[in-house]
Amino acid sequence: MEEKKIDWEKVKKEIEEVLGIKCEKEVNLDKFTSFNIGGPADLFCQVNKKEELRKVCQFCIKEKVPFFLLGGGSNILIGDKGIRGLVIRDKTSEIKIVGVKGVKKGKDDKREFFISCDSGVRVNRLVRYLIEEEVSGMEMFLGLPGTVGAGIFGNAHFGGNYISDNLIEVEYINGEGEVVRRKKEEVGFSYNMSDFKKKGEVILLVVFRFEKGKKDKMWEVANESFERRRQNQPYGEKSAGCVFGNINQGDGESSAGYYIDRAGLKGEKEGGVEVSDVHGNFVINRRSGKALDVVKLMSRVKRKVKEKFGIDLVEEIKLVGEF
């Protein structure tokens, strides 16, 4: 059956006139990704408020318009031919304290704070906000790229801590276009995975619960975590984060980067990209690299690790669009 051709000029007009959200046609996506790689979207819009995100996603679901939600642009590789559909860039930004539980008694402050956060808020911004409010629980994530919504979507992690650890509730749009709220215990989370990711659902807002903390101590933990990343990862380079997930050996996880390093693949090149010489599980865009360069290099790394160790590496970054 022939795929139905979409009149993107008509879709653009409807979104702009009915929803009041500006759209552009044939926008290159490379500037919106940490890899600096990616072809054009058929249609592109940016949303700055949760209600805008809700309306445009519900419109797409109702009208059967294919769409892709783009957060911080990390952990993804967009094909050189771009994305067929509407790309919605999530720049929603509200953070607020929505509740406090407990009473402060002198120096013994064991209050709990409930924080509401839009999906488009950068993780770094949330961490800094919490530290300044003396609310503890996410300081170890300073330096983590991407948005809060994407972090929950893929259950981002660092040093044994998961972004879902302090999660209470998520507001999201399901496959039928309904706005739903679910408690953390109603959501399945695992390594690099959530029910939202499995079903392709759109996260609108998350609610966390944190404890009272001491600002100096939190900044100490945050800066130590940031320094660990800076020393052990190619910080400041054009990359999408870890390319492959760690390997479950039955008795615990082993680092994919360890096996890539042992296979002698650091510095391996393809076109304009190469395996980082700082951390083997990072691919760096050095010289106007293409998505196809990354795909070829990833395939070579997988093949050589399989040949040497009998281990199958599995991509952690998401491949999106046409290659």
C-alpha beads as a LAMMPS data file, in Angstrom:
LAMMPS data file: protein, C-alpha beads

323 atoms
322 bonds

1 atom types
1 bond types

-500.0 500.0 xlo xhi
-500.0 500.0 ylo yhi
-500.0 500.0 zlo zhi

Masses

1 110.0

Atoms # bond

1 1 1 0.000 0.000 0.000
2 1 1 1.343 3.405 -0.977
3 1 1 2.119 5.697 1.946
4 1 1 -0.218 8.688 2.202
5 1 1 1.528 11.883 1.111
6 1 1 1.208 14.708 3.619
7 1 1 0.623 18.300 2.548
8 1 1 3.155 19.955 4.853
9 1 1 2.140 23.435 3.796
10 1 1 -1.395 22.671 4.975
11 1 1 -0.141 21.158 8.272
12 1 1 2.075 24.219 8.817
13 1 1 -0.864 26.568 8.262
14 1 1 -3.148 24.640 10.647
15 1 1 -0.575 24.539 13.458
16 1 1 0.183 28.246 13.080
17 1 1 -3.417 29.452 12.718
18 1 1 -5.213 27.046 15.069
19 1 1 -2.539 26.451 17.721
20 1 1 -0.594 29.709 17.389
21 1 1 2.756 27.915 17.101
22 1 1 5.214 29.032 14.414
23 1 1 6.530 26.327 12.067
24 1 1 9.323 26.192 9.482
25 1 1 9.814 23.805 6.579
26 1 1 13.043 21.946 5.732
27 1 1 15.021 22.949 8.828
28 1 1 18.440 21.303 9.233
29 1 1 18.672 19.558 12.596
30 1 1 22.443 19.346 13.042
31 1 1 22.549 22.568 15.079
32 1 1 20.102 21.075 17.591
33 1 1 22.164 17.959 18.399
34 1 1 25.272 17.473 20.518
35 1 1 26.765 15.427 17.643
36 1 1 26.298 18.384 15.280
37 1 1 24.955 15.857 12.773
38 1 1 21.538 15.573 11.148
39 1 1 19.626 16.349 7.959
40 1 1 16.412 18.362 7.518
41 1 1 12.962 17.896 9.040
42 1 1 9.921 18.181 6.779
43 1 1 8.475 20.573 9.340
44 1 1 9.937 22.047 12.547
45 1 1 8.512 23.954 15.494
46 1 1 9.676 24.960 18.957
47 1 1 7.439 24.908 22.009
48 1 1 8.223 26.978 25.105
49 1 1 5.279 26.094 27.344
50 1 1 3.788 22.797 28.483
51 1 1 0.382 23.678 27.022
52 1 1 1.972 24.295 23.618
53 1 1 3.666 20.895 23.778
54 1 1 0.389 19.226 24.756
55 1 1 -1.608 20.910 21.997
56 1 1 0.796 20.206 19.157
57 1 1 1.303 16.540 20.166
58 1 1 -2.445 15.971 20.494
59 1 1 -2.963 17.626 17.103
60 1 1 -0.418 15.265 15.509
61 1 1 -1.968 12.181 17.100
62 1 1 -5.501 13.202 16.083
63 1 1 -4.544 14.143 12.507
64 1 1 -2.120 11.206 12.138
65 1 1 0.827 13.497 11.467
66 1 1 4.164 11.744 12.151
67 1 1 6.199 13.646 14.732
68 1 1 9.414 13.394 16.701
69 1 1 10.090 15.128 20.023
70 1 1 13.590 16.612 20.264
71 1 1 14.941 17.558 23.681
72 1 1 18.562 18.477 24.296
73 1 1 19.749 16.560 21.246
74 1 1 22.133 14.254 23.124
75 1 1 22.075 10.440 22.922
76 1 1 20.632 10.533 19.394
77 1 1 21.999 10.246 15.871
78 1 1 19.820 11.841 13.197
79 1 1 20.231 10.502 9.666
80 1 1 21.870 12.577 6.933
81 1 1 18.567 12.654 5.014
82 1 1 16.764 13.991 8.082
83 1 1 13.398 13.165 9.600
84 1 1 10.186 12.687 7.656
85 1 1 7.595 14.402 9.800
86 1 1 7.190 17.254 12.252
87 1 1 10.096 17.721 14.661
88 1 1 8.991 19.398 17.891
89 1 1 11.820 20.986 19.861
90 1 1 10.914 20.891 23.549
91 1 1 12.042 24.103 25.261
92 1 1 9.489 24.036 28.098
93 1 1 11.192 25.493 31.146
94 1 1 9.142 25.756 34.348
95 1 1 10.528 24.493 37.677
96 1 1 8.674 25.077 40.934
97 1 1 8.274 23.795 44.473
98 1 1 4.747 22.376 44.662
99 1 1 4.793 21.068 48.219
100 1 1 6.766 20.680 51.439
101 1 1 6.267 17.852 53.939
102 1 1 7.416 18.029 57.540
103 1 1 8.387 20.830 59.890
104 1 1 11.796 22.367 60.497
105 1 1 12.875 21.952 64.130
106 1 1 15.931 24.085 64.796
107 1 1 19.003 22.639 63.107
108 1 1 17.281 19.295 62.565
109 1 1 15.682 19.956 59.183
110 1 1 14.284 16.756 57.659
111 1 1 11.648 18.316 55.432
112 1 1 10.798 16.767 52.067
113 1 1 10.341 18.976 49.017
114 1 1 8.165 18.163 46.013
115 1 1 9.499 19.711 42.801
116 1 1 7.522 19.995 39.559
117 1 1 9.640 20.226 36.412
118 1 1 8.713 20.622 32.744
119 1 1 10.102 17.976 30.390
120 1 1 12.220 20.489 28.447
121 1 1 14.218 21.732 31.452
122 1 1 17.924 20.975 31.092
123 1 1 19.225 18.596 33.756
124 1 1 22.061 21.000 34.565
125 1 1 19.599 23.819 35.195
126 1 1 17.508 21.652 37.525
127 1 1 20.612 20.562 39.472
128 1 1 21.736 24.170 39.972
129 1 1 18.215 25.265 40.942
130 1 1 17.970 22.515 43.584
131 1 1 21.376 23.305 45.072
132 1 1 20.548 27.004 45.368
133 1 1 17.248 26.051 47.071
134 1 1 19.226 23.697 49.381
135 1 1 17.266 20.686 48.173
136 1 1 19.355 17.520 47.880
137 1 1 19.095 14.480 45.629
138 1 1 20.364 15.312 42.140
139 1 1 23.674 17.084 42.690
140 1 1 25.601 14.066 41.315
141 1 1 24.025 14.720 37.893
142 1 1 25.787 18.055 37.318
143 1 1 27.238 17.933 33.808
144 1 1 24.713 15.394 32.502
145 1 1 23.623 16.516 29.015
146 1 1 20.033 16.611 27.857
147 1 1 16.648 17.429 29.333
148 1 1 14.753 16.088 32.328
149 1 1 12.031 14.570 30.129
150 1 1 14.588 12.726 27.995
151 1 1 16.392 11.629 31.165
152 1 1 13.237 10.024 32.556
153 1 1 12.350 8.631 29.104
154 1 1 15.668 6.728 28.970
155 1 1 16.262 6.471 32.754
156 1 1 19.585 8.352 32.651
157 1 1 22.214 7.254 35.144
158 1 1 25.622 8.078 36.573
159 1 1 27.751 6.306 39.151
160 1 1 24.981 3.924 40.219
161 1 1 22.396 6.711 40.557
162 1 1 19.335 6.898 38.294
163 1 1 17.366 10.046 37.512
164 1 1 14.209 8.084 38.380
165 1 1 15.410 7.410 41.961
166 1 1 13.597 10.464 43.367
167 1 1 10.686 10.408 40.931
168 1 1 7.140 10.578 42.324
169 1 1 4.852 11.129 39.348
170 1 1 4.848 11.722 35.587
171 1 1 2.337 13.569 33.434
172 1 1 2.416 12.361 29.825
173 1 1 0.451 11.909 26.601
174 1 1 -0.394 8.311 25.727
175 1 1 -0.802 6.802 22.264
176 1 1 -4.460 7.863 22.083
177 1 1 -3.597 11.508 22.784
178 1 1 -4.902 11.478 26.367
179 1 1 -3.105 13.341 29.144
180 1 1 -2.408 10.834 31.931
181 1 1 -0.627 10.884 35.309
182 1 1 1.154 7.843 36.687
183 1 1 2.976 7.230 39.949
184 1 1 6.567 5.965 39.766
185 1 1 5.540 2.538 41.038
186 1 1 3.150 2.214 38.081
187 1 1 6.004 2.769 35.614
188 1 1 8.566 0.157 34.667
189 1 1 12.158 1.434 34.832
190 1 1 15.359 -0.451 34.021
191 1 1 18.834 0.257 32.639
192 1 1 18.430 2.881 29.862
193 1 1 14.733 2.055 29.679
194 1 1 11.249 3.080 30.793
195 1 1 7.684 2.228 29.806
196 1 1 7.518 5.654 28.124
197 1 1 10.428 4.724 25.862
198 1 1 8.933 1.327 25.020
199 1 1 5.630 2.904 23.983
200 1 1 6.943 6.162 22.515
201 1 1 4.811 8.277 24.858
202 1 1 5.390 12.015 25.350
203 1 1 6.436 13.202 28.813
204 1 1 5.045 16.633 29.680
205 1 1 6.021 17.116 33.320
206 1 1 7.639 15.206 36.182
207 1 1 7.389 15.534 39.957
208 1 1 10.309 14.635 42.225
209 1 1 10.648 14.288 46.015
210 1 1 13.894 15.490 47.597
211 1 1 15.254 16.085 51.086
212 1 1 16.674 19.234 52.615
213 1 1 20.420 19.553 52.087
214 1 1 23.386 21.789 52.829
215 1 1 24.451 23.975 49.921
216 1 1 28.221 23.700 50.472
217 1 1 28.100 19.905 50.704
218 1 1 25.882 19.637 47.624
219 1 1 28.209 21.826 45.569
220 1 1 31.108 19.634 46.702
221 1 1 29.361 16.475 45.444
222 1 1 28.245 18.217 42.232
223 1 1 31.712 19.508 41.411
224 1 1 33.314 16.127 42.163
225 1 1 30.847 14.422 39.789
226 1 1 31.443 17.045 37.123
227 1 1 35.217 16.652 37.450
228 1 1 34.894 12.862 37.100
229 1 1 33.068 13.355 33.827
230 1 1 35.566 15.931 32.619
231 1 1 38.534 13.672 33.398
232 1 1 37.073 10.393 32.096
233 1 1 34.984 11.558 29.133
234 1 1 35.755 13.732 26.073
235 1 1 34.147 16.778 27.634
236 1 1 33.501 19.653 25.236
237 1 1 33.739 17.480 22.116
238 1 1 30.920 16.922 19.611
239 1 1 29.521 13.579 20.712
240 1 1 26.225 11.958 21.655
241 1 1 27.406 10.450 24.936
242 1 1 27.984 6.711 25.355
243 1 1 27.367 4.927 22.064
244 1 1 26.846 1.421 23.490
245 1 1 25.161 0.196 26.655
246 1 1 27.188 -1.593 29.302
247 1 1 27.206 -5.380 29.130
248 1 1 25.212 -7.497 31.562
249 1 1 27.445 -10.474 32.360
250 1 1 25.008 -12.113 34.774
251 1 1 27.097 -11.240 37.824
252 1 1 27.001 -7.497 37.130
253 1 1 27.579 -4.939 34.390
254 1 1 30.854 -4.509 32.535
255 1 1 31.889 -1.330 30.767
256 1 1 31.483 -1.321 26.981
257 1 1 34.319 1.213 26.858
258 1 1 36.645 -1.302 28.556
259 1 1 36.180 -3.862 25.770
260 1 1 36.470 -1.239 23.028
261 1 1 39.743 -0.079 24.576
262 1 1 41.030 -3.664 24.947
263 1 1 40.202 -4.285 21.281
264 1 1 42.588 -1.439 20.401
265 1 1 39.867 0.718 18.864
266 1 1 40.577 4.077 20.499
267 1 1 41.352 6.573 17.747
268 1 1 39.709 4.400 15.058
269 1 1 38.425 6.685 12.266
270 1 1 35.711 6.733 9.630
271 1 1 35.243 9.822 7.480
272 1 1 34.969 12.809 9.817
273 1 1 34.367 10.842 13.032
274 1 1 36.527 8.758 15.357
275 1 1 36.471 6.730 18.562
276 1 1 37.579 8.979 21.419
277 1 1 41.076 8.407 22.770
278 1 1 39.782 9.479 26.209
279 1 1 36.859 7.039 26.504
280 1 1 36.324 4.200 24.039
281 1 1 32.540 4.332 24.276
282 1 1 32.366 7.830 22.763
283 1 1 32.412 8.676 19.062
284 1 1 33.623 12.209 18.285
285 1 1 32.605 14.340 15.312
286 1 1 35.974 15.837 14.347
287 1 1 35.596 17.196 10.806
288 1 1 32.021 17.699 9.605
289 1 1 31.241 14.019 10.099
290 1 1 28.138 12.419 8.658
291 1 1 25.603 10.073 10.247
292 1 1 26.699 7.373 7.811
293 1 1 30.289 7.750 9.090
294 1 1 29.058 7.109 12.636
295 1 1 26.985 4.080 11.588
296 1 1 29.937 2.540 9.728
297 1 1 32.289 3.142 12.655
298 1 1 29.817 1.692 15.149
299 1 1 29.421 -1.423 12.963
300 1 1 33.198 -1.880 12.794
301 1 1 33.561 -1.497 16.570
302 1 1 30.783 -4.038 17.170
303 1 1 32.346 -6.517 14.751
304 1 1 35.855 -6.273 16.227
305 1 1 34.651 -6.532 19.854
306 1 1 32.594 -9.583 18.864
307 1 1 35.586 -11.172 17.122
308 1 1 37.952 -10.561 20.054
309 1 1 35.695 -11.165 23.077
310 1 1 32.526 -12.854 21.760
311 1 1 30.469 -9.964 23.145
312 1 1 27.586 -8.322 21.312
313 1 1 27.531 -4.560 21.889
314 1 1 24.096 -2.935 21.761
315 1 1 23.600 0.693 20.739
316 1 1 22.664 3.047 23.566
317 1 1 22.149 6.081 21.323
318 1 1 18.928 6.260 19.342
319 1 1 19.141 6.296 15.549
320 1 1 16.420 8.556 14.120
321 1 1 15.356 9.434 10.591
322 1 1 16.653 8.414 7.189
323 1 1 20.276 7.381 6.659

Bonds

1 1 1 2
2 1 2 3
3 1 3 4
4 1 4 5
5 1 5 6
6 1 6 7
7 1 7 8
8 1 8 9
9 1 9 10
10 1 10 11
11 1 11 12
12 1 12 13
13 1 13 14
14 1 14 15
15 1 15 16
16 1 16 17
17 1 17 18
18 1 18 19
19 1 19 20
20 1 20 21
21 1 21 22
22 1 22 23
23 1 23 24
24 1 24 25
25 1 25 26
26 1 26 27
27 1 27 28
28 1 28 29
29 1 29 30
30 1 30 31
31 1 31 32
32 1 32 33
33 1 33 34
34 1 34 35
35 1 35 36
36 1 36 37
37 1 37 38
38 1 38 39
39 1 39 40
40 1 40 41
41 1 41 42
42 1 42 43
43 1 43 44
44 1 44 45
45 1 45 46
46 1 46 47
47 1 47 48
48 1 48 49
49 1 49 50
50 1 50 51
51 1 51 52
52 1 52 53
53 1 53 54
54 1 54 55
55 1 55 56
56 1 56 57
57 1 57 58
58 1 58 59
59 1 59 60
60 1 60 61
61 1 61 62
62 1 62 63
63 1 63 64
64 1 64 65
65 1 65 66
66 1 66 67
67 1 67 68
68 1 68 69
69 1 69 70
70 1 70 71
71 1 71 72
72 1 72 73
73 1 73 74
74 1 74 75
75 1 75 76
76 1 76 77
77 1 77 78
78 1 78 79
79 1 79 80
80 1 80 81
81 1 81 82
82 1 82 83
83 1 83 84
84 1 84 85
85 1 85 86
86 1 86 87
87 1 87 88
88 1 88 89
89 1 89 90
90 1 90 91
91 1 91 92
92 1 92 93
93 1 93 94
94 1 94 95
95 1 95 96
96 1 96 97
97 1 97 98
98 1 98 99
99 1 99 100
100 1 100 101
101 1 101 102
102 1 102 103
103 1 103 104
104 1 104 105
105 1 105 106
106 1 106 107
107 1 107 108
108 1 108 109
109 1 109 110
110 1 110 111
111 1 111 112
112 1 112 113
113 1 113 114
114 1 114 115
115 1 115 116
116 1 116 117
117 1 117 118
118 1 118 119
119 1 119 120
120 1 120 121
121 1 121 122
122 1 122 123
123 1 123 124
124 1 124 125
125 1 125 126
126 1 126 127
127 1 127 128
128 1 128 129
129 1 129 130
130 1 130 131
131 1 131 132
132 1 132 133
133 1 133 134
134 1 134 135
135 1 135 136
136 1 136 137
137 1 137 138
138 1 138 139
139 1 139 140
140 1 140 141
141 1 141 142
142 1 142 143
143 1 143 144
144 1 144 145
145 1 145 146
146 1 146 147
147 1 147 148
148 1 148 149
149 1 149 150
150 1 150 151
151 1 151 152
152 1 152 153
153 1 153 154
154 1 154 155
155 1 155 156
156 1 156 157
157 1 157 158
158 1 158 159
159 1 159 160
160 1 160 161
161 1 161 162
162 1 162 163
163 1 163 164
164 1 164 165
165 1 165 166
166 1 166 167
167 1 167 168
168 1 168 169
169 1 169 170
170 1 170 171
171 1 171 172
172 1 172 173
173 1 173 174
174 1 174 175
175 1 175 176
176 1 176 177
177 1 177 178
178 1 178 179
179 1 179 180
180 1 180 181
181 1 181 182
182 1 182 183
183 1 183 184
184 1 184 185
185 1 185 186
186 1 186 187
187 1 187 188
188 1 188 189
189 1 189 190
190 1 190 191
191 1 191 192
192 1 192 193
193 1 193 194
194 1 194 195
195 1 195 196
196 1 196 197
197 1 197 198
198 1 198 199
199 1 199 200
200 1 200 201
201 1 201 202
202 1 202 203
203 1 203 204
204 1 204 205
205 1 205 206
206 1 206 207
207 1 207 208
208 1 208 209
209 1 209 210
210 1 210 211
211 1 211 212
212 1 212 213
213 1 213 214
214 1 214 215
215 1 215 216
216 1 216 217
217 1 217 218
218 1 218 219
219 1 219 220
220 1 220 221
221 1 221 222
222 1 222 223
223 1 223 224
224 1 224 225
225 1 225 226
226 1 226 227
227 1 227 228
228 1 228 229
229 1 229 230
230 1 230 231
231 1 231 232
232 1 232 233
233 1 233 234
234 1 234 235
235 1 235 236
236 1 236 237
237 1 237 238
238 1 238 239
239 1 239 240
240 1 240 241
241 1 241 242
242 1 242 243
243 1 243 244
244 1 244 245
245 1 245 246
246 1 246 247
247 1 247 248
248 1 248 249
249 1 249 250
250 1 250 251
251 1 251 252
252 1 252 253
253 1 253 254
254 1 254 255
255 1 255 256
256 1 256 257
257 1 257 258
258 1 258 259
259 1 259 260
260 1 260 261
261 1 261 262
262 1 262 263
263 1 263 264
264 1 264 265
265 1 265 266
266 1 266 267
267 1 267 268
268 1 268 269
269 1 269 270
270 1 270 271
271 1 271 272
272 1 272 273
273 1 273 274
274 1 274 275
275 1 275 276
276 1 276 277
277 1 277 278
278 1 278 279
279 1 279 280
280 1 280 281
281 1 281 282
282 1 282 283
283 1 283 284
284 1 284 285
285 1 285 286
286 1 286 287
287 1 287 288
288 1 288 289
289 1 289 290
290 1 290 291
291 1 291 292
292 1 292 293
293 1 293 294
294 1 294 295
295 1 295 296
296 1 296 297
297 1 297 298
298 1 298 299
299 1 299 300
300 1 300 301
301 1 301 302
302 1 302 303
303 1 303 304
304 1 304 305
305 1 305 306
306 1 306 307
307 1 307 308
308 1 308 309
309 1 309 310
310 1 310 311
311 1 311 312
312 1 312 313
313 1 313 314
314 1 314 315
315 1 315 316
316 1 316 317
317 1 317 318
318 1 318 319
319 1 319 320
320 1 320 321
321 1 321 322
322 1 322 323
